[in-house]
């Protein structure tokens, strides 16, 4: 359709990228989460395993596509990037679509309530959901986050 989309696989990749190195996740979850526990949590979330045992497909976390909806001014606008092959010589503007500030993005996850990454380790499903939210808000989504694009704020509209 040409509309911007944030596939669930990209959401999963954004979240997974925050697990290496483990210090960031320790900061978010607390010091009682050791490197071993974080590795078990990562395997459970992203590989569908508890230790070496596979989890049934219907008990795994599902990352849904993010839904984008308009704000008061709509939700798409044109923007331009002007790379130069030589400094200040022969600029060729490249037009692209951006999502306007004030637009909304809804992220969806199916997180089973039975959250046991290992036999002697469990984590509350709401804590996993909160962790995902914190990661997305901290890291941002999409291209050019270093230039101010893709940074999100939380709005509880439930």
C-alpha positions, 0 to 999 in steps of 0.5 A: 500500500505504500503506507509505513509499517512496523512489522512484528519481526522488526519490533522483535529485533529492536527488543532483542538488540537490547539484550547484548550486552546484558547491563541494559537489561540488568538496569531495567530488571534489577541487579538480582537478574544475573547474566545467566537469568538474562540469557534464559530470559532471552532464549525464552522470549526470542528462541522459544526455549526453556533451557534446551527444551522447545516451548509449544508454539501456542505458549510462545510470545508473539510480536504483532505488527505495530499499528500506526494511527493519525493525530490531529494533523494526519499522520504522514508528511514528506521530508527530504534527505540531501546527500552530496557526492561532494560537499556543497556540490550537486545535491540530489534531494531524496523524498521520503515519508515520515510519521508526523509528531502526535501520531500514534503507534500501538504495539501488540504482544501476546505474552502467556501468563505462564512465564517460566524461562527455566524450571527455577526461574519465573517472571510475571507477564506484565513485567515482560510487557513493561520491559518491552515498553521501556526498551521501545521508549529508550531505543526508538524505532525505525531509521534515523533515530540519531536524527530525531526520527523514531523516538516515542513517548508513552500515552495510556489511551486504554 
